[in-house]
Amino acid sequence: MTPVRLVMATDPAPASVAACCAPLGAPTLSDQEAADTAALFRALADRHRVRIVNLLATSPEPVCVCNLTPSLGIAQPTVSHHLKKLVTAGLLDREQRGVWAYYSLNRDAVRRLAAVADLQGALA
């Protein structure tokens, strides 16, 4: 049987360490901004809620809950539950018109979500 010989790796050259450990140039989120944004992502952690946001993003006007139910293929109480979660998280705005509720995206919340993954300049 041939003996096994262990070889220790040497430390990288100082120049490569410096290149690896360069400070980030992009601004970072504060702890509070990160917590607020995490709450938005938690609200999106359901496929029906993602579909609701997608439907509202493609609509030029606020959408009545009665129009969302057939598009999602789930019962009205379940749609209302998901809408409430999204409104509570701040992703949607709710407008009462008589007995009907109309929903639209909160554009500021969507901008906060997009800012987390803003790659402007990162790929240059």
C-alpha positions, -999 to 999 in steps of 0.1 A, spaced: 0 0 0 13 34 -9 15 59 19 -7 90 17 12 123 17 -6 155 29 3 187 12 -5 220 29 -16 249 7 4 281 9 -12 314 16 -21 335 -15 2 363 -25 -5 396 -8 -16 412 -40 -44 387 -45 -56 391 -9 -59 429 -15 -79 424 -46 -102 399 -29 -108 421 1 -116 454 -16 -143 474 2 -177 476 -13 -184 508 -32 -221 506 -31 -242 521 -4 -257 495 20 -290 492 37 -293 503 73 -306 477 98 -341 493 98 -342 494 60 -331 457 58 -358 448 83 -385 467 64 -374 452 31 -374 417 46 -410 422 57 -419 430 21 -401 398 9 -419 377 36 -452 390 22 -442 378 -12 -433 343 1 -465 328 -14 -472 320 -50 -507 335 -49 -494 367 -36 -467 369 -62 -494 363 -88 -515 391 -73 -486 415 -74 -479 405 -110 -516 410 -120 -517 444 -104 -483 454 -119 -497 448 -154 -530 467 -147 -531 504 -156 -559 510 -130 -568 497 -95 -584 462 -97 -615 451 -79 -612 420 -57 -640 405 -77 -618 406 -108 -588 389 -91 -607 358 -79 -613 342 -113 -578 351 -125 -562 333 -95 -586 303 -95 -589 304 -57 -619 312 -35 -627 348 -27 -620 345 11 -585 332 3 -579 360 -22 -590 385 5 -566 369 30 -537 373 6 -547 408 -2 -548 417 35 -513 403 40 -500 424 10 -518 456 22 -505 451 58 -469 447 44 -473 479 25 -470 464 -9 -506 472 -20 -529 502 -16 -566 496 -9 -594 519 -20 -630 514 -9 -656 522 -36 -690 515 -22 -691 479 -12 -661 469 -34 -624 472 -26 -600 481 -53 -563 473 -51 -532 488 -67 -494 484 -62 -477 508 -38 -451 521 -61 -427 532 -33 -427 497 -18 -420 482 -53 -391 507 -57 -376 496 -23 -378 459 -34 -361 468 -68 -334 488 -50 -322 457 -32 -313 441 -65 -303 472 -84 -273 461 -104 -266 495 -120 -229 497 -124 -223 463 -108 -219 446 -142 -197 472 -158 
